[in-house]
Amino acid sequence: MMRGIRPLLRGSTYSGALFAFCGALVSLPLLPVAMLPALAWPTAPYGVRIGLVLLSWAALIGVVGLARATRRVLIADARRLLRVPLPDPAGAHRPASSPGTSTGTSTGTSTGTEPASPAPAPAARWRTPLWLLLHVALGWIGALASGVLIVAGLTLPGNWLRAEAGLSLFGWSVRVAGGWASWVVALGCLLLAATVCVVVTGALRWAAPKLLGPSSAERLALAAERELRLAERNRLAHELHDSIGHTLTAATIQAAVAGEVLSADPVAARAAMRSIEESTRAALEDLDYVLGALREEKAGTAPTRTLADLPELLDRLRHAGAVVEPELSGELAQVHGTLSRAAYRILQEGLTNALRHGAGGPIEVRVAAASDALEIDVINRTGGRASTGKSAGPGAFPTSGHGLPGLAERVRLLHGEVEAGPDGPRHWRLAVRLPVRLSA
């Protein structure tokens, strides 16, 4: 019993009915336009003119439903008043790409733009007009039926002392025996009006996911948007780890060097402190950008580091006391976009690990740019026999920490190959090969 009357007590039932009635009300301005064809054919039979008006009215409502703005408004109102969980149309809240940003999922150059949402199929395009026609039809049916019942419920008890109480509407008359019978009939009319609201709201709730919910193409577009947002956040996490991790490692070593030579060599100490200042300022730029993007603020141009910044990176390592032996070959200036940015971050991570875990001695850096691939090698000395460690094949890295696994993920997204493991008895080698996709 309680389960049957529970929908009558919910506020969402009447907010949904209000949503339906508003659809009927909004369609009224289209009625004068729909009457024009009937007025232009005055000799037609009355029934034909009425049908012509209804058909014209339905056609105008359908045309309004073809607008994308109409769909967005209907989805927002259905969520609020019908309490139906409907996602936004694909691309409705897509953030604009900042210059210089990239999801890191492509090789070669990056345009910095996201793919457009697929055009809706013809069958999917007609779902909004169908929903609008159903919405208006149910709104008018519900408004007329519940209006008549409410008027009857409020009118009949007014004549309860008379011998007979009655109600006449559109040529129809209803007579009710006087006394308490009129109150019973009035209460029944009000309950029926509430039941009409329940039926109308239930019908709209049933149809909303089918007609206002995402189509197959829209589901694919929404999934693509979620994947893009996730990839961008993962990229930001990698960038932040690489930048902050490298900066903290280099700054710690540079501070130790400055402390040791402060009295004996003030010039070297000042150079180390200046290097700390420069590297931390660059890291703060990265941090400000990432935090702004995570807060969904309007971030400026992303601070991008490419192979063109490699000399600066090597200079910071030298200021930290490391001995770096670079060997650069090929046309590195011809490497652009995502590939250049990823190569810089890979080198930054490899050099940071060599600086943090190496046993001193020179760090060999080899970067070779060919027509089909970009090859990167970072070799450093280890504290003991390197053979005690396990060689990691392509994509196989220790599960602890985030540096090497993040580096492997970056290489995988670029369809490259990576190996990390012993190189001889006392050396460790990081080798990365990234394919170059030549633009047409």
C-alpha positions in Angstrom: 0.0 0.0 0.0 2.7 2.5 1.0 4.8 1.5 -2.0 1.8 2.4 -4.3 1.3 5.9 -2.8 5.0 6.7 -2.3 5.4 8.3 -5.8 2.5 10.6 -4.9 4.5 12.0 -2.0 7.7 12.6 -3.9 8.6 16.2 -4.8 10.4 14.9 -7.9 7.1 13.7 -9.3 5.6 17.2 -9.4 8.9 18.8 -10.5 8.8 16.3 -13.4 5.2 17.2 -14.1 6.1 20.9 -14.1 8.8 20.1 -16.6 6.2 18.5 -18.9 3.8 21.4 -18.5 6.5 23.9 -19.3 7.1 22.0 -22.5 3.4 22.5 -23.4 3.6 26.2 -22.5 6.8 26.9 -24.5 5.1 25.4 -27.6 2.3 27.9 -27.5 4.2 30.7 -29.5 4.5 28.3 -32.4 0.7 27.8 -32.6 -0.1 31.0 -34.5 2.5 30.2 -37.1 1.1 26.6 -37.4 -2.4 28.1 -38.1 -1.3 29.9 -41.2 -1.7 26.9 -43.6 -5.3 26.4 -42.3 -6.1 30.1 -42.7 -4.8 30.0 -46.2 -7.3 27.2 -47.0 -10.6 28.4 -45.6 -12.7 26.1 -47.8 -11.3 23.0 -46.4 -13.4 20.9 -44.0 -13.1 21.7 -40.3 -11.5 18.4 -39.5 -8.9 18.8 -42.3 -8.0 22.2 -41.0 -7.6 21.0 -37.5 -5.3 18.2 -38.7 -3.3 20.6 -40.8 -2.8 22.8 -37.8 -1.6 19.9 -35.7 0.7 18.6 -38.4 2.2 22.1 -38.9 2.6 22.6 -35.2 4.4 19.2 -34.8 6.7 20.1 -37.8 7.7 23.4 -36.2 8.3 21.7 -32.8 10.5 19.2 -34.6 12.5 21.9 -36.4 13.2 23.6 -33.0 14.4 20.2 -31.7 17.1 20.0 -34.4 19.1 22.9 -32.8 22.0 21.7 -30.7 21.3 24.4 -28.1 17.8 22.9 -27.6 19.3 19.5 -26.8 21.7 21.0 -24.3 18.9 23.0 -22.6 16.6 19.9 -22.5 19.4 17.7 -21.0 20.1 20.3 -18.3 16.4 20.7 -17.4 15.8 16.9 -17.4 18.6 16.4 -15.0 17.3 19.1 -12.7 13.6 18.4 -12.8 13.3 14.8 -13.8 16.3 13.8 -11.7 17.6 11.6 -14.6 21.4 11.2 -14.7 22.2 12.4 -18.3 25.8 13.2 -19.4 26.5 16.4 -21.3 26.7 16.2 -25.0 30.2 15.3 -26.3 32.3 18.4 -26.5 30.0 20.6 -24.4 32.7 21.2 -21.7 35.8 20.4 -23.7 38.6 22.7 -22.4 40.5 24.6 -25.0 44.0 23.4 -25.6 46.8 25.6 -24.3 49.5 26.4 -26.8 52.4 24.0 -26.5 50.4 21.3 -24.8 50.2 17.8 -26.0 48.7 14.6 -24.8 51.8 12.7 -25.6 50.0 10.0 -27.6 51.4 10.8 -31.0 54.9 10.9 -32.6 56.5 13.6 -34.6 54.9 17.0 -34.5 51.9 18.0 -32.4 49.2 20.4 -33.5 48.0 21.1 -30.0 44.4 20.5 -30.9 41.9 17.9 -30.0 39.9 15.8 -32.4 36.4 17.2 -33.1 33.3 15.3 -32.0 32.0 13.0 -34.6 28.9 14.3 -36.5 25.8 12.6 -35.2 24.2 10.0 -37.4 20.9 10.8 -39.0 19.0 8.5 -36.7 20.6 10.1 -33.6 19.9 13.6 -34.9 16.2 12.9 -35.0 16.1 11.8 -31.4 15.8 15.3 -30.0 12.8 16.3 -32.2 11.1 13.0 -31.2 11.8 13.8 -27.5 10.4 17.3 -27.9 7.3 16.1 -29.6 6.7 13.5 -26.8 7.5 16.1 -24.2 5.0 18.6 -25.6 2.3 15.9 -26.2 2.6 14.5 -22.7 2.7 18.1 -21.3 -0.6 19.0 -23.0 -2.3 15.7 -22.1 -1.1 15.9 -18.5 -2.0 19.6 -18.2 -5.5 19.2 -19.6 -6.3 16.0 -17.7 -4.9 17.2 -14.3 -6.5 20.6 -14.8 -10.0 19.2 -15.3 -9.6 16.9 -12.4 -8.3 19.6 -10.1 -11.2 22.0 -11.1 -13.7 19.1 -10.5 -12.1 18.4 -7.1 -12.3 22.0 -6.1 -15.8 22.7 -7.5 -17.8 19.7 -6.3 -17.5 20.1 -2.5 -18.8 23.7 -2.9 -22.3 22.4 -3.4 -22.3 19.7 -0.8 -25.4 21.0 1.1 -27.6 20.9 -2.1 -29.5 17.8 -3.1 -27.2 17.3 -6.1 -23.9 18.7 -7.0 -22.7 18.7 -10.6 -20.1 19.9 -13.1 -20.5 20.8 -16.8 -17.5 21.1 -19.1 -17.5 21.2 -22.9 -21.0 19.9 -23.1 -20.4 17.1 -20.7 -22.2 17.0 -17.3 -21.4 15.0 -14.2 -23.9 14.9 -11.4 -23.0 13.7 -8.0 -25.4 12.9 -5.1 -25.2 15.6 -2.5 -23.7 15.3 1.0 -20.5 13.5 1.7 -20.5 11.8 -1.6 -19.3 15.0 -3.3 -16.3 15.1 -0.9 -15.4 11.5 -1.8 -15.6 12.3 -5.5 -13.6 15.5 -5.0 -10.9 13.6 -3.2 -10.8 11.0 -5.9 -10.4 13.7 -8.6 -7.5 15.2 -6.7 -5.8 11.7 -6.4 -6.4 11.1 -10.1 -4.8 14.4 -10.9 -1.7 13.4 -8.8 -1.7 10.1 -10.6 -1.6 11.8 -13.9 1.5 13.7 -12.7 3.0 10.4 -11.7 2.3 8.8 -15.1 3.5 11.8 -17.1 6.7 12.0 -15.1 7.3 8.3 -15.3 6.9 8.3 -19.1 9.4 11.2 -19.5 11.9 9.5 -17.2 11.6 6.3 -19.2 12.1 8.1 -22.5 14.8 10.5 -21.4 17.8 8.1 -21.4 16.7 6.7 -24.8 16.1 10.0 -26.6 18.3 12.5 -24.6 21.0 10.1 -23.6 24.2 9.7 -25.6 24.0 7.8 -28.9 26.7 5.3 -29.8 28.8 7.9 -31.6 28.4 10.3 -28.6 29.4 7.6 -26.2 32.6 7.1 -28.2 33.2 10.8 -28.2 32.6 11.0 -24.5 35.0 8.1 -23.9 37.6 9.8 -26.1 37.2 13.0 -24.1 37.7 11.2 -20.8 40.7 9.4 -22.3 42.2 12.7 -23.4 41.7 14.3 -20.0 43.2 11.3 -18.3 46.2 11.3 -20.7 46.7 15.0 -20.1 46.7 14.5 -16.3 49.1 11.6 -16.6 51.3 13.7 -18.8 51.2 16.5 -16.3 52.1 14.1 -13.5 55.1 12.8 -15.5 56.2 16.4 -16.3 56.0 17.4 -12.7 57.8 14.3 -11.5 60.6 14.8 -14.0 61.0 18.5 -13.4 60.8 18.6 -9.6 62.7 15.3 -9.1 65.6 16.5 -11.3 65.6 19.9 -9.7 65.6 18.7 -6.1 68.4 16.1 -6.9 70.6 18.7 -8.7 69.9 21.4 -6.1 70.8 19.1 -3.2 74.1 18.1 -4.8 74.9 21.7 -5.8 74.2 23.0 -2.3 76.6 20.4 -0.9 79.2 21.4 -3.4 78.7 25.1 -2.6 79.0 24.4 1.1 82.3 22.5 0.7 84.0 25.1 -1.5 82.5 28.2 0.0 85.7 29.3 1.8 88.3 27.8 -0.6 86.6 28.8 -3.9 83.9 31.5 -3.5 83.5 31.8 -7.3 82.6 28.1 -7.7 80.2 28.4 -4.7 78.4 31.4 -6.3 78.2 29.6 -9.6 76.6 26.6 -7.8 74.1 28.8 -6.0 73.3 30.6 -9.2 72.6 27.3 -10.9 70.3 26.3 -8.0 68.4 29.5 -8.5 68.0 29.0 -12.2 66.9 25.4 -11.9 64.4 26.0 -9.1 62.9 28.9 -11.0 62.3 26.7 -14.0 60.8 24.0 -11.7 58.4 26.7 -10.2 57.2 27.6 -13.7 56.4 23.9 -14.3 54.7 23.6 -10.9 52.6 26.8 -11.4 51.4 25.5 -14.8 50.5 22.0 -13.6 48.6 23.3 -10.5 46.7 25.8 -12.7 45.7 23.0 -15.1 44.6 20.7 -12.3 42.5 23.5 -10.9 41.0 23.9 -14.4 42.1 27.5 -14.5 43.0 29.3 -17.7 46.7 28.4 -17.7 49.1 30.1 -20.0 51.5 28.6 -22.4 52.9 25.4 -21.0 56.6 25.6 -20.2 58.0 23.2 -22.8 61.5 21.8 -22.7 62.9 20.3 -25.9 66.2 19.0 -27.2 67.1 22.6 -27.8 67.3 23.0 -24.0 69.7 20.0 -23.6 72.9 22.2 -23.3 71.3 24.0 -20.4 70.4 20.7 -18.7 74.0 19.5 -19.1 75.4 22.7 -17.7 73.2 22.4 -14.6 74.6 18.9 -14.1 78.2 20.2 -14.4 77.5 22.9 -11.9 76.3 20.0 -9.6 79.8 18.5 -9.9 79.0 15.8 -12.4 81.2 15.0 -15.3 79.1 14.7 -18.4 80.5 13.4 -21.7 77.9 14.2 -24.4 78.0 12.7 -27.9 75.4 14.3 -30.1 75.0 13.2 -33.7 72.5 13.8 -36.5 70.2 16.7 -37.1 68.8 17.2 -33.6 67.3 20.6 -34.7 65.0 18.7 -37.1 63.3 16.8 -34.2 60.2 18.8 -33.3 57.0 18.6 -31.3 56.1 15.7 -29.0 59.2 13.7 -29.9 61.6 16.5 -28.9 59.7 17.2 -25.7 59.6 13.5 -24.8 63.3 13.0 -25.6 64.2 15.9 -23.3 62.2 14.5 -20.4 63.7 11.0 -21.0 67.2 12.4 -20.8 66.3 14.5 -17.8 65.0 11.4 -16.0 68.0 9.3 -17.0 70.5 11.9 -15.9 68.7 12.5 -12.6 68.9 8.7 -11.9 72.6 8.7 -12.8 73.2 11.7 -10.6 71.2 10.2 -7.7 72.2 6.6 -7.8 75.6 6.6 -9.7 78.9 6.1 -8.1 80.6 9.2 -9.5 82.7 9.2 -12.6 81.7 10.4 -16.0 78.1 10.1 -17.3 78.0 9.3 -21.0 75.1 10.8 -22.9 74.6 9.8 -26.5 71.8 11.2 -28.7 71.7 10.2 -32.3 69.0 11.5 -34.7 68.5 9.4 -37.9 65.8 9.6 -40.6 63.8 6.8 -39.0 64.6 6.9 -35.3 66.0 8.9 -32.4 68.3 6.9 -30.2 69.2 7.9 -26.6 71.8 6.3 -24.3 72.7 7.3 -20.7 75.6 5.3 -19.2 76.9 5.8 -15.6 79.1 4.0 -13.1 77.5 1.9 -10.3 78.5 1.5 -6.7 79.1 -2.2 -7.0 79.1 -4.9 -9.6 76.3 -4.1 -12.0 75.7 -7.8 -12.6 73.9 -8.0 -9.3 71.0 -6.2 -10.9 68.5 -7.6 -13.3 68.3 -6.3 -16.8 65.0 -4.9 -17.7 63.7 -5.7 -21.2 61.6 -3.4 -23.2 58.9 -2.0 -20.9 60.0 -4.1 -17.9 61.0 -1.9 -15.0 61.0 -2.1 -11.2 57.6 -1.5 -9.6 59.0 0.8 -6.9 59.2 4.5 -7.5 57.7 6.5 -10.4 60.7 7.5 -12.5 61.5 4.5 -14.6 57.9 3.3 -14.9 56.8 6.8 -16.0 59.7 6.9 -18.5 58.6 3.5 -19.8 55.0 4.7 -20.2 56.2 7.8 -22.0 58.2 5.6 -24.4 55.3 3.2 -24.9 53.0 6.0 -25.9 55.5 7.0 -28.6 55.7 3.4 -29.8 59.3 3.2 -28.9 61.6 0.7 -27.2 63.5 1.0 -23.9 66.0 -1.1 -22.0 67.6 -0.5 -18.6 70.1 -2.7 -17.1 73.8 -3.5 -16.5 76.3 -2.6 -19.1 79.5 -4.4 -18.2 80.7 -5.1 -14.7 80.4 -1.6 -13.2 78.1 0.4 -15.4 74.3 0.9 -15.9 72.8 1.8 -19.2 69.5 3.3 -20.2 68.8 2.9 -23.9 65.8 4.3 -25.7 64.8 4.2 -29.3 61.9 6.4 -30.5 60.6 6.1 -34.1 60.5 9.2 -36.1 57.3 9.8 -38.2 58.1 12.0 -41.1 55.4 14.5 -41.8 54.1 14.5 -45.4 
